[in-house]
Amino acid sequence: MTEDPLASNLANWESRVPVHVASDAYDLDRFVTDPHHLSGVVRDDAAALGDLTGSRVAHLQCHIGTDTVSLARLGAEVVGLDFSPSALLVARDLAARAGADARFIEADVRHAAAALGTGYDLVYTTVGVVGWVPSMAAWADQVASLLAPGGRLYLRDAHPMLLTLDETREDQRLVVTHPYFGDGRPQRWEDETSYTGDASAISSPVHYEWHHPLSEIVQAVLDAGLRLTRFVEQDTLDWAFAPWMETDGHGRYRLPEHQRPLVPTQFTLEAVAPDGSERAGG
Ligand SMILES: C[S@@+](CC[C@H](N)C(=O)[O-])C[C@H]1O[C@@H](n2cnc3c(N)ncnc32)[C@H](O)[C@@H]1O
């Protein structure tokens, strides 16, 4: 029987939720006991995001809500979107226990604008998002529809060049093994455990990911009518892509020093929607 990639991915994410809820990597209780606690992901982005007080924020692929709650704590009026009902159950409970004003909507990110409406000041989507999206062009159109005039996209994720490497090599060499240029078809993976590093097995290990080269991501954003305002390649990552990456003990990982100049591990892209004074072609 042929597997449906999206259905496999949904089952896979549903089965990761209980593992992540119990994981020190997400540390859910910390959001409840410390009213100022931010996820490591949002803490790293806070300076670039600036003051979010009163901003309407759409958080795409929000998972169990740790970043969504953190955006609310930066002052945002935030709504998280995810296709996993189990993740959203946890996210809603987390927001209530943490006293954070955040809403959550269950929808496929491919239909984000229909689910969330329009007029957002910020679309925020980070750390493990791009690979689950079949078409970056269609995704960027959704983002453009969500944004108010002058609204901003903030995207941060693993660098596609890093994802071409074989992370299982015992000699820890950086060897290109997977194609950099995607062919539109997803790669099938079967991982018994999740990226949090916990030993617990996930019950639906099969998932599919689409590889999108940087040029495809950037061009999709430009073709959707957004103006690129910031693009950086970085040497940190929020999970251990390879077991020999070094951690700072606060959820940040880097390749060993001698490998850092060889390949970027992450990129951040910011872009803005036309504000009405900018006319297409003029
Ligand atoms: C790695 S997590 C998001 C990362 C977030 N930074 C975090 O760690 O909490 C990826 C999320 O994408 C969601 N997802 C995957 N495919 C999706 C789709 N087609 N539509 C909506 N959500 C999707 C999954 O359910 C999961 O919650």
The ligand as a Gaussian input file, in Angstrom:
#p B3LYP/6-31G(d) Opt

LIG

0 1
 C        9.731000      20.782000      14.971000
 S        8.095000      21.220000      15.316000
 C        7.996000      22.953000      15.382000
 C        9.072000      23.535000      15.996000
 C        8.936000      24.413000      17.173000
 N       10.072000      25.258000      17.028000
 C        9.028000      23.630000      18.448000
 O       10.066000      22.985000      18.676000
 O        8.134000      23.650000      19.253000
 C        7.256000      20.974000      13.761000
 C        5.761000      21.141000      13.876000
 O        5.231000      21.201000      12.549000
 C        3.952000      20.609000      12.576000
 N        3.568000      20.266000      11.202000
 C        4.178000      19.399000      10.359000
 N        3.550000      19.395000       9.161000
 C        2.515000      20.276000       9.263000
 C        1.506000      20.701000       8.377000
 N        1.437000      20.222000       7.124000
 N        0.614000      21.611000       8.798000
 C        0.674000      22.108000      10.069000
 N        1.610000      21.739000      10.966000
 C        2.532000      20.836000      10.570000
 C        4.101000      19.413000      13.509000
 O        2.881000      18.962000      14.030000
 C        5.044000      19.988000      14.580000
 O        4.307000      20.452000      15.677000

